[in-house]
């Protein structure tokens, strides 16, 4: 999809230019977040025809946070600028890993081999059908680059080498982030393959199977449970561990939470006040 690629490139360029010592940092920061938000919304709602609801719901929930981020960027808020630095590093890492085809294909093949090996090690018969596909219980599971821990790794590496910590702490944090995310993602895929091949969740087949026999178990395991549960686990274990390795990240986390908490509070007050004014005007 050319639109996705163009939005990715536009966001990446803005974040890279944000790192340059120019007088336009706030505009590059705001541009990077704006293109990234549009991209997230575009991709999220493109899944609706496939009965995917997790991404669209997340996109809607994130809209107020997105608005606060762009607002903070245009106001040169130091917390948003720190977040922009993390995003710039994370996005650059992501682009290098995903857009360079040999690297992307290597990650996919490595994920297939490691997942199949782990499944066979615990007694769940799995064969490698092709370089990017496994077969278990008569069901095929194709691995794409998004099935690797590349997104989480890029974000956590952005945190690890970003706004805080000594060089030794950054190195240790980067190693820890990569190691934990590889393990968590492997467990996630093992769960998905077993749930799919053993048909753990044969629920609402007419709504979510897409006409493919047994696909509903994959849908619930992969599209819903794995995305929500393992994302929370990854944030808790990897993000929390980074805070132990890089103590200064605690302040960054807390400052970010405060920024969005008070920003949402102010936004709520503004909206309620505007609604009250509108109602009073309507009555008069």
Buried (B, 14 or more C-beta within 10 A) or exposed (E): EEEEEEBBEBBBBBBBBBBEEEEEBBBBBBBBBBBBBBBBBBBBBBBEEEBBBBBBEBBEEBEBBBBBBBBBBBEEBEBBBBBBBBBBBBBBBBBEBBBEEEBBEEBBBEBBBBBBEBBEEEEBEBEBBEEBBBBBBEBEBEBEBEBBBBBBBBBBBBBBBBBBBEEEBBBBBBEBBBEBBBBBBBBBBBBBBBBBBEBBBEEEBEEBBEEEEBBBBBBBBBBBBBBEEBBEBBEEBBBEBBBEBBEEBEEBBEBBEEBBEEBBEEBEEEEEEEEEEEEEEEEE
